Amino acid sequence: MDEDNSSSSESRKRGSSALQLGPRKRALKSDPLVSHGRHFGRTVFALCNYPSLLTNGILRLEQLEEASIEDFPTEERREHLVFEKLLDSYPGLLERLKEGSEEELFHIGELIGKGAAAARGEDTKSLKPGEAVVPPLSRNSKTSRGFNHPLTAGDQWPLFLYAKEAYDPEDPWDGLLRSRLLVNAFRHVFTSPSSVDKEPKATHAGNARLHGMTTVTSASVAYVATQIRFALCSSSVFSRTDTITDSETFYHSLLDLLEDPDEHMETTELLLWWNCQIFPTSSAAKRPLKANSALSKIRQKRAALKEAGGTA
C-alpha cells in the first residue's frame, strides 16, 4: 500500500514536460522571485511551467543519487539543465525547495512563472517593429502580416532573422540572427526603448543593468526573435494553442540549433558578434588573441622574460 501511495504521489507531482507553458494563474503578491523570473524567462528559458520544473527537478535530484543524468531521456536532460541554471541563478533556492512543503514549492514556481509571464506580456505589448520593415505594417492591424508579408511568409525561418533579409541556401548560417531589426529589438527589451536611437534618452536603468547582465545568451537571442516573429505575424494572441504561429515550436527550434554541440563554433562566433553590438566594452565582446599576432608575440616574450628572471 505504501509503495502504491508513493507511486501515485510521484505520478501526481510529475506532470508533462516542464519546458512548456502551463495554464494561466491568478496574480500573486510581489516577491523577489517575481523579479528574478522576469530576467530568467528572458535570458535562460522563456516558455516554461515553473511549478512542474521545480517539482520534477527535486524528484530527479533524488533519482540522480543512484543514477546518471545520461540515463534520462533527452527532454528530461534538457529540463534538468534548465532546473540547474535556475538553482545557480538564485542563491539559497535549493535549500528553500528542499526544506519547504509541496505547497511552498508550487508557490515558488508560481512566483517565478508570474515574473516570466509578466515580462513576456510587456515585451509583446511594447515591441512595435511594423514601421521598421519593408513594406511597413500598420500598428493597429495584423491583416497584412504572417503569410501576407515577405519577411514572415513561407514555411522556413522568416527572413527577418537574416542580415539584410538575405537567406543563402548554400550557407544557412550566413547572416543568421544578425539582422538590424533583431538588434534593435534586443536593445529595446534589455537596455531601454530609447537606446535604439542614436542618442539614448533613458532616465531609468534598463533590464540588463537591473539584473547585472553583461553578456548576451543564446536564449535571450531566441527570446527576442520569437517576440519579433509574433509581432510580425497575423495572430493577435501569444498562446501555445495558436497553430498558425506556434511560437513555442519556433522558440525551441532556435534553442535546438544554438545549443547543439555540433554548432558550437558558429554559435560562439554569433554570440561574440552579439556582445559587440550590445555590450561592446565587456570581456565577452573581445576576440581571443591569435597566436601569431604581434600583440600575442609581445606578451609571449614578456612572459618568457619574467619566467627567466628578467625585468617586467
C-alpha positions as CSV (number, residue, x, y, z in Angstrom):
1,M,0.0,0.0,0.0
2,D,2.8,2.4,0.9
3,E,4.5,1.7,-2.4
4,D,1.3,2.4,-4.2
5,N,0.8,5.6,-2.4
6,S,4.4,6.7,-3.1
7,S,4.0,5.8,-6.7
8,S,0.7,7.7,-7.1
9,S,2.2,10.7,-5.2
10,E,5.2,10.9,-7.5
11,S,2.9,10.5,-10.5
12,R,0.7,13.3,-9.2
13,K,3.7,15.6,-8.7
14,R,5.4,15.0,-12.0
15,G,3.3,16.1,-14.9
16,S,4.1,16.7,-18.5
17,S,7.3,18.4,-19.7
18,A,8.0,21.5,-17.7
19,L,9.5,23.1,-20.7
20,Q,6.1,24.1,-22.0
21,L,3.7,26.8,-20.9
22,G,1.3,25.9,-18.2
23,P,-2.2,27.3,-17.6
24,R,-2.5,31.0,-16.7
25,K,-2.5,31.7,-13.0
26,R,-4.0,34.4,-10.9
27,A,-1.8,37.3,-9.9
28,L,0.3,36.9,-6.7
29,K,1.9,39.5,-4.3
30,S,5.2,41.0,-5.2
31,D,8.3,38.9,-4.2
32,P,12.0,38.9,-5.3
33,L,11.3,35.7,-7.1
34,V,8.9,37.5,-9.4
35,S,11.7,39.9,-10.4
36,H,14.1,37.0,-10.9
37,G,11.5,35.2,-13.0
38,R,11.3,38.2,-15.3
39,H,15.0,38.0,-16.1
40,F,15.3,34.2,-16.1
41,G,12.5,33.9,-18.6
42,R,14.1,36.4,-21.0
43,T,17.6,35.1,-20.8
44,V,17.5,31.3,-19.9
45,F,14.2,29.8,-20.8
46,A,11.1,31.7,-21.7
47,L,8.2,29.3,-22.2
48,C,8.2,27.2,-19.1
49,N,5.9,25.6,-16.5
50,Y,7.9,26.6,-13.4
51,P,5.9,24.6,-10.7
52,S,6.5,21.5,-12.8
53,L,10.1,22.4,-13.4
54,L,10.8,22.6,-9.7
55,T,8.8,19.5,-8.8
56,N,10.4,17.4,-11.5
57,G,13.8,18.8,-10.7
58,I,13.7,17.9,-7.0
59,L,12.4,14.4,-7.7
60,R,15.2,13.9,-10.3
61,L,17.8,15.1,-7.8
62,E,16.8,12.2,-5.6
63,Q,17.0,9.7,-8.5
64,L,20.4,11.0,-9.5
65,E,21.8,9.8,-6.2
66,E,21.7,6.3,-7.8
67,A,21.7,7.1,-11.5
68,S,23.4,9.2,-14.1
69,I,21.8,12.1,-15.9
70,E,22.7,10.3,-19.1
71,D,20.3,7.6,-18.2
72,F,17.4,10.0,-18.6
73,P,15.6,10.8,-22.0
74,T,16.9,13.8,-23.9
75,E,13.9,16.0,-23.0
76,E,14.4,15.3,-19.3
77,R,18.1,16.0,-19.5
78,R,17.4,19.4,-21.1
79,E,14.7,20.1,-18.5
80,H,17.2,19.3,-15.7
81,L,19.8,21.6,-17.2
82,V,17.2,24.5,-17.1
83,F,16.4,23.5,-13.5
84,E,20.2,23.6,-12.5
85,K,20.5,27.0,-14.2
86,L,17.6,28.3,-12.1
87,L,19.2,27.0,-8.9
88,D,22.6,28.5,-9.8
89,S,21.0,31.9,-10.6
90,Y,19.2,32.3,-7.3
91,P,21.4,31.6,-4.1
92,G,19.6,29.6,-1.5
93,L,16.8,28.4,-3.7
94,L,17.7,24.7,-3.5
95,E,17.7,24.8,0.3
96,R,14.3,26.6,0.3
97,L,12.9,23.9,-2.1
98,K,14.2,21.0,0.0
99,E,13.0,22.4,3.3
100,G,9.7,23.6,2.1
101,S,6.4,21.8,1.7
102,E,4.9,20.7,-1.6
103,E,2.6,23.8,-1.4
104,E,5.7,26.0,-0.8
105,L,7.4,24.5,-3.8
106,F,4.4,25.1,-6.0
107,H,4.1,28.7,-4.7
108,I,7.7,29.4,-5.5
109,G,7.2,28.1,-9.0
110,E,4.1,30.3,-9.4
111,L,6.1,33.4,-8.4
112,I,8.9,32.8,-10.9
113,G,6.3,32.0,-13.6
114,K,4.4,35.2,-12.8
115,G,7.6,37.2,-13.4
116,A,8.4,35.4,-16.6
117,A,4.8,35.8,-17.9
118,A,4.7,39.5,-17.0
119,A,7.9,40.3,-18.8
120,R,6.8,38.3,-21.8
121,G,3.5,40.2,-21.9
122,E,5.1,43.6,-21.5
123,D,7.6,42.9,-24.3
124,T,4.9,41.6,-26.6
125,K,2.9,44.8,-26.0
126,S,5.8,47.2,-26.3
127,L,7.6,45.8,-29.4
128,K,6.2,47.5,-32.5
129,P,8.5,46.7,-35.4
130,G,5.9,47.4,-38.1
131,E,7.3,50.7,-39.2
132,A,10.9,49.3,-39.4
133,V,10.2,46.7,-42.1
134,V,9.5,46.9,-45.8
135,P,6.7,47.0,-46.7
136,P,5.7,48.8,-43.5
137,L,3.0,47.3,-41.3
138,S,0.1,49.0,-39.6
139,R,0.4,49.4,-35.8
140,N,-3.3,48.5,-35.2
141,S,-4.0,45.8,-37.7
142,K,-2.4,42.4,-38.4
143,T,-4.1,41.7,-41.7
144,S,-1.0,42.4,-43.7
145,R,1.2,40.2,-41.6
146,G,2.2,36.5,-41.5
147,F,1.9,34.8,-44.9
148,N,0.8,38.1,-46.3
149,H,4.2,39.7,-45.7
150,P,7.6,38.7,-47.3
151,L,9.5,38.8,-44.1
152,T,7.3,36.2,-42.3
153,A,5.8,34.2,-45.2
154,G,6.7,30.7,-46.1
155,D,7.4,27.5,-44.2
156,Q,11.1,28.2,-43.4
157,W,12.7,30.5,-40.8
158,P,11.5,34.1,-41.6
159,L,13.8,36.4,-43.5
160,F,13.9,39.0,-40.7
161,L,16.3,36.6,-38.9
162,Y,18.9,37.2,-41.5
163,A,21.2,40.2,-42.1
164,K,19.7,42.3,-44.9
165,E,16.9,39.8,-45.1
166,A,19.0,37.6,-47.3
167,Y,19.0,33.8,-47.0
168,D,21.7,31.7,-48.7
169,P,20.5,28.1,-49.1
170,E,24.2,27.1,-49.7
171,D,25.2,28.6,-46.3
172,P,22.2,28.8,-44.0
173,W,24.4,30.2,-41.2
174,D,25.4,33.2,-43.2
175,G,23.8,36.3,-41.6
176,L,21.5,34.2,-39.4
177,L,20.3,36.0,-36.3
178,R,22.3,39.1,-37.2
179,S,19.6,41.4,-38.6
180,R,19.4,45.1,-37.6
181,L,15.7,44.5,-36.7
182,L,16.7,41.9,-34.1
183,V,19.5,44.0,-32.6
184,N,17.2,47.0,-32.2
185,A,14.5,44.8,-30.6
186,F,17.1,43.3,-28.2
187,R,18.2,46.8,-27.2
188,H,14.5,47.8,-26.8
189,V,14.0,44.9,-24.3
190,F,17.3,44.7,-22.5
191,T,18.8,48.2,-22.4
192,S,15.9,50.6,-23.0
193,P,13.5,51.5,-25.8
194,S,15.3,54.8,-26.3
195,S,18.7,53.0,-26.7
196,V,17.5,52.0,-30.2
197,D,18.1,55.7,-31.1
198,K,21.5,57.1,-31.8
199,E,21.1,59.4,-28.8
200,P,19.5,57.4,-25.9
201,K,17.2,59.4,-23.7
202,A,16.5,56.8,-21.0
203,T,16.4,58.1,-17.4
204,H,16.0,54.7,-15.8
205,A,18.2,51.6,-15.7
206,G,17.3,49.0,-18.4
207,N,16.6,45.4,-17.7
208,A,20.2,44.3,-18.4
209,R,21.6,46.7,-15.8
210,L,18.9,46.0,-13.3
211,H,19.9,42.3,-13.3
212,G,23.6,42.7,-13.8
213,M,23.5,41.3,-17.3
214,T,26.8,41.9,-19.2
215,T,26.7,39.2,-21.9
216,V,24.2,38.1,-24.5
217,T,22.9,34.5,-24.1
218,S,21.6,32.1,-26.8
219,A,18.2,32.0,-25.1
220,S,17.9,35.8,-25.0
221,V,18.5,36.0,-28.7
222,A,15.9,33.2,-29.3
223,Y,13.5,35.1,-27.0
224,V,13.8,38.4,-28.9
225,A,13.5,36.6,-32.2
226,T,10.3,34.9,-31.0
227,Q,8.9,38.2,-29.9
228,I,9.6,39.8,-33.2
229,R,8.1,36.9,-35.1
230,F,4.9,37.2,-33.1
231,A,4.8,40.9,-33.6
232,L,5.1,40.4,-37.4
233,C,2.7,37.6,-37.6
234,S,-1.1,37.7,-38.2
235,S,-2.0,36.2,-34.8
236,S,-3.4,38.6,-32.2
237,V,-2.8,36.5,-29.1
238,F,0.5,35.0,-27.9
239,S,-0.7,31.5,-27.0
240,R,0.6,27.9,-27.1
241,T,-2.7,26.9,-28.7
242,D,-2.1,29.2,-31.7
243,T,-1.4,26.7,-34.5
244,I,-0.7,29.5,-37.0
245,T,2.5,30.9,-35.5
246,D,3.2,28.2,-33.0
247,S,5.7,30.4,-31.1
248,E,6.8,27.6,-28.8
249,T,8.0,25.4,-31.6
250,F,9.8,28.4,-33.2
251,Y,11.5,29.2,-29.9
252,H,12.5,25.6,-29.3
253,S,13.9,25.3,-32.9
254,L,16.2,28.2,-32.3
255,L,17.4,26.9,-29.0
256,D,17.9,23.4,-30.5
257,L,20.3,25.0,-33.1
258,L,22.1,27.3,-30.7
259,E,22.6,24.6,-28.0
260,D,23.7,21.9,-30.5
261,P,27.3,20.9,-29.7
262,D,28.0,20.4,-33.4
263,E,27.2,24.1,-33.9
264,H,29.4,25.3,-31.1
265,M,31.9,27.2,-33.2
266,E,29.2,29.0,-35.2
267,T,27.2,29.8,-32.0
268,T,30.3,31.1,-30.3
269,E,31.0,33.4,-33.2
270,L,27.4,34.5,-33.2
271,L,27.4,35.4,-29.5
272,L,30.7,37.3,-29.9
273,W,29.1,39.3,-32.6
274,W,26.0,40.0,-30.4
275,N,28.2,41.1,-27.5
276,C,30.0,43.5,-29.7
277,Q,26.6,45.0,-30.6
278,I,25.0,45.1,-27.1
279,F,27.9,45.1,-24.6
280,P,30.9,46.3,-26.6
281,T,33.0,47.1,-23.5
282,S,32.5,43.7,-21.8
283,S,35.1,40.9,-21.9
284,A,32.6,38.7,-23.7
285,A,32.9,41.1,-26.7
286,K,36.6,40.8,-27.0
287,R,38.1,38.3,-29.5
288,P,40.8,36.0,-28.2
289,L,44.3,36.9,-29.4
290,K,45.6,35.0,-32.4
291,A,48.7,33.0,-31.6
292,N,50.7,34.6,-34.4
293,S,49.5,38.2,-33.8
294,A,52.0,40.9,-32.9
295,L,50.4,41.6,-29.6
296,S,50.4,37.9,-28.7
297,K,54.1,37.6,-29.6
298,I,54.9,40.6,-27.4
299,R,53.1,39.1,-24.5
300,Q,54.7,35.7,-25.0
301,K,58.1,37.3,-25.0
302,R,57.4,39.3,-21.9
303,A,56.1,36.2,-20.1
304,A,59.3,34.3,-21.1
305,L,61.5,37.1,-19.7
306,K,59.6,37.1,-16.4
307,E,59.9,33.3,-16.1
308,A,63.6,33.6,-16.8
309,G,64.0,36.2,-14.1
310,G,64.1,39.2,-16.4
311,T,62.6,42.6,-15.6
312,A,58.9,43.3,-16.0
